[in-house]
Amino acid sequence: MLPDSTVTANPPRLYSPEERARRDGTRWTLVQGILAPAQFAIFLISLVLVLRYLGTGEGYGAATVSVVIKTAALYLIMVTGAIWEKVVFGQYLFAPAFFWEDVFSFAVIALHTAYLVALYGGMLTPAGLMWLALAAYGAYVINAGQFILKLRAARLQMAAPGVAQ
C-alpha cells in the first residue's frame, strides 16, 4: 500500500505555535545558539590535537586537556539543552520533536564519560585514550548533524506557505 501523499507532503511540525513562541521567547535559545558553535570550535581544536598526538606521538598533554574541555562543554550544552527542552516542550528530555537526537546524545555523553573514567582510572594507554576520544568525536559529529538537520527542517517549515510567523 502506498503512503498517503498528504502525509509525505506535510510532515509533522516540529513546533506548535505555542512551542515556537516559547522557543523564541526564552533566553535558553540564545544560550544554545552560543554554546553549539563554541562547542564545535572546541571540538575542531581538540580533534587536531588528538590527531597530532596519534600521528606524531607528541602533544599528549595538550590533547588530553582539550578532550576534557570538550567533554565539559558537552555536559554544559546537554544540561542547558535539557532546560531549553523543558521550557519549550514541557519536559527535560525526549520531547517527541527531539527524541532521536536526545537518544543519540546519550551515546555521545557515554563515550565522552568513558574517556574521563578511563583517563582518571588509568584504564587505557595514551593512544587508547585518544582512540576513545575519536570514537566519542565521531558520535558527536553524527549527533551535531542530527541537530543541524532538525534546525534546517524548522527553518523550512517556517518558510512554508501557510505557516504563521
C-alpha positions as CSV (number, residue, x, y, z in Angstrom):
1,M,0.0,0.0,0.0
2,L,1.4,3.4,-1.0
3,P,1.6,6.1,1.7
4,D,-0.9,8.9,1.7
5,S,0.6,11.8,-0.2
6,T,-0.7,14.3,2.3
7,V,1.5,12.6,5.0
8,T,4.6,12.8,2.9
9,A,3.9,16.3,1.6
10,N,3.1,17.6,5.1
11,P,5.5,16.2,7.7
12,P,4.6,16.7,11.3
13,R,5.5,20.2,12.6
14,L,8.5,20.4,14.9
15,Y,6.8,23.2,17.0
16,S,3.3,24.1,17.7
17,P,2.6,27.8,17.6
18,E,2.8,27.9,21.4
19,E,6.1,25.9,21.4
20,R,7.5,28.2,18.8
21,A,6.6,31.3,20.9
22,R,8.3,29.7,23.9
23,R,11.3,28.8,21.8
24,D,11.6,32.3,20.5
25,G,10.9,33.9,23.9
26,T,13.4,32.0,26.1
27,R,17.0,33.1,26.8
28,W,17.9,29.4,26.6
29,T,17.5,29.5,22.8
30,L,20.3,32.1,22.7
31,V,22.4,30.1,25.2
32,Q,22.1,27.1,22.9
33,G,22.9,29.3,19.9
34,I,26.1,30.4,21.5
35,L,27.2,27.1,23.1
36,A,26.7,25.0,19.9
37,P,29.2,26.8,17.7
38,A,31.6,27.3,20.7
39,Q,31.5,23.5,21.4
40,F,32.1,22.9,17.7
41,A,35.1,25.2,17.7
42,I,36.5,23.4,20.8
43,F,35.9,20.1,19.0
44,L,37.8,21.2,16.0
45,I,40.8,22.3,18.0
46,S,40.8,19.1,20.1
47,L,40.4,17.0,17.0
48,V,43.6,18.5,15.6
49,L,45.4,17.9,18.8
50,V,44.3,14.3,19.2
51,L,45.2,13.6,15.5
52,R,48.5,15.3,16.0
53,Y,49.3,13.0,19.0
54,L,48.2,9.9,17.2
55,G,50.2,10.9,14.1
56,T,53.4,12.0,15.8
57,G,53.3,10.9,19.4
58,E,53.7,14.5,20.5
59,G,51.4,16.7,22.5
60,Y,49.6,14.2,24.7
61,G,49.1,16.7,27.5
62,A,47.5,19.3,25.2
63,A,45.3,16.7,23.5
64,T,44.2,15.3,26.9
65,V,43.3,18.8,28.2
66,S,41.4,19.5,25.0
67,V,39.3,16.4,25.3
68,V,38.5,17.2,29.0
69,I,37.5,20.7,27.9
70,K,35.4,19.3,25.0
71,T,33.7,16.9,27.5
72,A,32.9,19.8,29.9
73,A,31.4,21.8,27.0
74,L,29.3,18.8,26.0
75,Y,28.0,18.4,29.6
76,L,27.2,22.1,29.7
77,I,25.3,22.1,26.4
78,M,23.4,19.0,27.5
79,V,22.3,20.5,30.7
80,T,21.3,23.8,29.2
81,G,19.7,21.9,26.3
82,A,17.5,19.9,28.7
83,I,16.4,23.2,30.3
84,W,15.6,24.6,26.9
85,E,13.6,21.5,26.1
86,K,11.7,21.8,29.4
87,V,10.8,25.5,28.6
88,V,9.8,24.8,25.0
89,F,8.2,21.3,25.3
90,G,7.4,20.9,28.9
91,Q,9.8,18.0,29.6
92,Y,13.6,17.9,30.2
93,L,14.4,15.2,27.6
94,F,12.9,13.0,24.9
95,A,10.3,15.5,23.7
96,P,8.8,13.9,20.5
97,A,10.3,16.6,18.3
98,F,13.9,15.8,19.5
99,F,13.5,12.2,20.7
100,W,16.2,10.6,18.5
101,E,18.6,13.5,18.9
102,D,18.3,13.1,22.6
103,V,18.7,9.3,22.4
104,F,21.9,9.7,20.4
105,S,23.1,12.4,22.7
106,F,23.3,9.9,25.5
107,A,25.6,7.7,23.4
108,V,27.8,10.7,22.8
109,I,27.8,11.5,26.5
110,A,28.5,7.9,27.4
111,L,31.6,7.8,25.1
112,H,32.9,11.1,26.5
113,T,32.3,10.0,30.1
114,A,34.0,6.7,29.3
115,Y,37.0,8.7,28.2
116,L,37.1,10.6,31.6
117,V,36.7,7.3,33.5
118,A,39.5,5.7,31.5
119,L,41.7,8.7,31.9
120,Y,41.3,9.2,35.6
121,G,41.2,5.5,36.3
122,G,44.3,4.8,34.3
123,M,42.5,2.1,32.3
124,L,43.9,2.8,28.8
125,T,47.2,3.7,27.3
126,P,47.6,7.2,26.0
127,A,47.0,6.0,22.4
128,G,43.9,4.0,23.6
129,L,42.5,7.2,25.2
130,M,43.0,9.1,22.0
131,W,41.2,6.4,20.0
132,L,38.4,6.5,22.5
133,A,38.2,10.3,22.1
134,L,38.0,9.8,18.4
135,A,35.1,7.4,18.8
136,A,33.4,10.0,21.0
137,Y,34.0,12.7,18.5
138,G,32.6,10.5,15.6
139,A,29.4,10.1,17.6
140,Y,29.4,13.8,18.4
141,V,29.6,14.7,14.6
142,I,26.7,12.4,13.9
143,N,24.7,14.0,16.7
144,A,25.6,17.5,15.6
145,G,24.4,16.6,12.1
146,Q,21.1,15.4,13.6
147,F,20.6,18.8,15.2
148,I,21.6,20.7,12.1
149,L,19.1,18.8,10.0
150,K,16.4,19.5,12.7
151,L,17.3,23.2,12.6
152,R,17.1,23.2,8.8
153,A,13.7,21.4,8.9
154,A,12.4,24.0,11.4
155,R,13.6,26.8,9.1
156,L,12.0,25.2,6.0
157,Q,8.7,24.8,7.9
158,M,8.8,28.4,8.9
159,A,9.2,29.4,5.3
160,A,6.5,27.1,4.1
161,P,3.3,28.7,2.9
162,G,0.5,28.9,5.5
163,V,2.8,28.7,8.5
164,A,2.1,31.5,10.9
165,Q,5.1,33.6,11.8
